[in-house]
Amino acid sequence: MKDTIITARRKKIELLTLLICFIIANLANLYAIIVYRTSFMEVFTSVFYIIIASLALYAGWTVLRLVFYSLTLLFVRRKKR
């Protein structure tokens, strides 16, 4: 098998992407708290749901990137022929 190397730049990009997903999940939670007029204590008590939502957002973003890169590779290979 071929060894692969994950660069420090790629690690930083992935961590930044995960942080952005966490912030989006927090903002969605804050929006729901404001709309449904619940206690702001929900920000702290629903942190595990926010973590799960951010991981789901990250997984969805990863799937979208894989589809995009696959289509890009497919069209680049067709152009070379």
LOTI-126439 format. One record per residue: z, y, x negated of N, C-alpha, C in turn. Coordinates in steps of 0.02 Angstrom, whole numbers, padded with zeros to 5 digits, always signed. Layout:
ZYXZYXZYX;...
//
This chain:
+00000-00059-00041+00000+00000+00000+00000+00062-00043;-00029+00113-00017-00033+00176-00053+00030+00218-00040;+00059+00244-00093+00118+00287-00086+00096+00356-00062;+00136+00384-00018+00122+00452+00007+00179+00498-00014;+00162+00560-00024+00211+00609-00044+00214+00664+00009;+00275+00679+00031+00285+00734+00078+00308+00794+00036;+00268+00846+00036+00283+00904-00005+00339+00946+00026;+00368+00988-00016+00421+01032+00008+00394+01081+00060;+00331+01102+00051+00300+01148+00099+00294+01115+00168;+00274+01051+00169+00267+01016+00233+00335+01007+00266;+00387+00993+00227+00454+00987+00255+00477+01052+00286;+00464+01108+00252+00483+01173+00279+00446+01188+00344;+00382+01172+00346+00343+01184+00407+00370+01143+00465;+00386+01080+00452+00412+01036+00506+00480+01059+00529;+00523+01080+00484+00589+01106+00504+00583+01171+00543;+00536+01213+00524+00525+01275+00561+00498+01259+00631;+00454+01211+00636+00428+01190+00701+00483+01163+00745;+00527+01123+00717+00584+01096+00756+00631+01152+00777;+00642+01201+00734+00684+01258+00752+00653+01298+00809;+00588+01308+00807+00554+01344+00861+00560+01306+00927;+00553+01240+00924+00562+01199+00985+00633+01205+01011;+00682+01208+00967+00752+01216+00988+00763+01284+01021;+00732+01335+00993+00739+01402+01022+00706+01405+01091;+00648+01374+01098+00613+01373+01163+00656+01337+01215;+00687+01281+01195+00729+01244+01242+00791+01286+01261;+00819+01322+01214+00875+01366+01229+00855+01422+01276;+00797+01451+01265+00773+01504+01309+00760+01478+01380;+00733+01418+01385+00722+01388+01451+00789+01376+01486;+00839+01353+01449+00905+01343+01477+00936+01409+01500;+00930+01460+01459+00956+01526+01477+00921+01553+01539;+00857+01544+01543+00819+01565+01602+00844+01530+01665;+00855+01465+01660+00881+01427+01718+00951+01450+01737;+00992+01465+01688+01060+01490+01703+01057+01556+01740;+01012+01600+01719+01006+01665+01752+00977+01658+01822;+00925+01618+01830+00892+01611+01895+00938+01578+01946;+00974+01525+01926+01017+01490+01973+01088+01518+01976;+01100+01571+01940+01165+01607+01941+01224+01561+01929;+01220+01522+01877+01276+01478+01859+01316+01511+01803;+01369+01478+01784+01413+01504+01732+01378+01502+01664;+01391+01553+01623+01361+01554+01556+01394+01503+01510;+01445+01469+01534+01474+01414+01496+01425+01356+01490;+01376+01355+01535+01324+01303+01533+01284+01305+01468;+01281+01363+01435+01246+01368+01371+01278+01320+01320;+01343+01315+01322+01379+01273+01274+01386+01201+01297;+01395+01191+01362+01407+01123+01387+01343+01082+01391;+01286+01114+01393+01223+01076+01398+01185+01073+01333;+01221+01079+01277+01189+01079+01212+01154+01013+01197;+01181+00957+01221+01149+00893+01208+01084+00886+01247;+01081+00915+01307+01019+00916+01344+00967+00960+01309;+00991+01013+01279+00946+01058+01243+00917+01023+01182;+00958+00985+01148+00934+00947+01089+00882+00896+01111;+00894+00861+01165+00846+00812+01190+00781+00846+01211;+00787+00904+01244+00728+00941+01265+00688+00966+01205;+00723+00988+01153+00688+01012+01094+00653+00955+01058;+00683+00896+01056+00650+00838+01026+00589+00817+01067;+00594+00823+01133+00537+00807+01176+00480+00858+01165;+00497+00921+01158+00447+00972+01143+00414+00958+01075;+00455+00940+01026+00429+00925+00959+00382+00864+00961;+00401+00813+00999+00358+00754+01005+00293+00771+01040;+00296+00812+01092+00234+00833+01125+00190+00874+01079;+00220+00918+01040+00181+00958+00993+00150+00914+00940;+00185+00863+00917+00159+00816+00868+00099+00778+00896;+00103+00756+00958+00047+00721+00989-00014+00767+00994;-00003+00830+01014-00059+00877+01018-00090+00889+00950;-00050+00894+00897-00077+00902+00830-00117+00842+00808;-00092+00782+00823-00128+00721+00804-00196+00717+00840;-00198+00735+00903-00261+00735+00940-00308+00786+00910;-00284+00845+00894-00325+00898+00866-00354+00876+00798;-00312+00850+00754-00335+00828+00688-00383+00769+00693;-00372+00725+00740-00418+00668+00749-00486+00692+00772;-00487+00738+00820-00551+00765+00843-00586+00804+00788;-00548+00841+00749-00577+00878+00693-00609+00831+00643;-00575+00777+00626-00603+00728+00579-00665+00695+00608;-00663+00681+00672-00720+00649+00705-00782+00693+00702;-00774+00758+00716-00831+00803+00716-00854+00819+00645;-00809+00820+00597-00829+00832+00527-00869+00774+00501;-00850+00714+00518-00888+00654+00496-00957+00651+00528;-00962+00673+00590-01028+00673+00623-01074+00725+00593;-01047+00781+00571-01089+00833+00540-01117+00809+00474;-01079+00770+00437-01101+00746+00371-01159+00697+00377;-01167+00664+00431-01220+00614+00439-01285+00645+00451;
//
